[in-house]
């Protein structure tokens, strides 16, 4: 199965449709009057649909097992057809489109099976997804494609050439995957003055987003939070908490990180862990939804 461990947990919903066409008005009357020999067609097929939604991962190889929080099955009976709509909800890392479509398909197949003894012209058609919500597709960054982004690597060993920069490269790749480009890239030692001077320079240059990696741990040389905090006009604890919570689900060491996020003027500053994994997971934890901040920031105009 596809790896979804990097995804965030959000409310996911999907609605799918299937249509069962019958061959005669008498068949439709038998459905409505509950006189079909095999039983109440709508209620039996509804029950089958509920089981199908919950067991989708057992039938479709690449579907993930997931907690199904809600399944709703509705019927709209016309003169010669029954429209089936299946709505599924979950709070999870991946969507429920296939679960909804699987449910609609099984509802339709169950109706077909129950009706075939009395109607040889029953037909299933139009199995399709009507809508879906949740996940990154709903929390994207379509409106902020022109943001200027700076990446700052704070590391004594990297700045001295003793160690290769990996975390900064991972962050840069994550930024490019968001459809953004890197305007500035710098590597500096773990010194408060150097960090603060770099931040002042980026803010003077009207950089929208500054991503700092390194120096958020608890060693004597980890001073990035001490450098960043005095410069912030508005701290954003929710983003910091989201980063740590996401990391804590993956390693108990995440609680030792001191990630800091806030605004200096109109520049969003994010101080992230210096490890490659920590930097990558921090980006996954809050992007692209964090970019919504720029839509809220005083009518910020990205058409510059």
Secondary structure, 3 states (H helix, E strand, C coil): CCCCCCCCCEEEEEEEEEEEECCCHHHHHHHHHCCCCCCCHHHHHHHHHHHHHHCHHHHCCCCCCCCCCEEEEEEEECCCEEEEEEEEEEEECCCCHHHHHHHHHHHHHHHHHHHCCCCCCCEEEEEEEEEEECCHHHCCCHHHCCCEEEEEEECHHHHCCCCCCCHHHHHHHHHHHCCCEEEEEEEECCCHHHHHHHHHHHHHCCCCEEEEECCCCCCCCCCHHHHHHCCCCEECHHHHHHHHHHHHCCCHHHHHCCCEEEEECCEEEEEECCCHHHHHHHHHHHCCHHHHHHHHCCCCCCCC
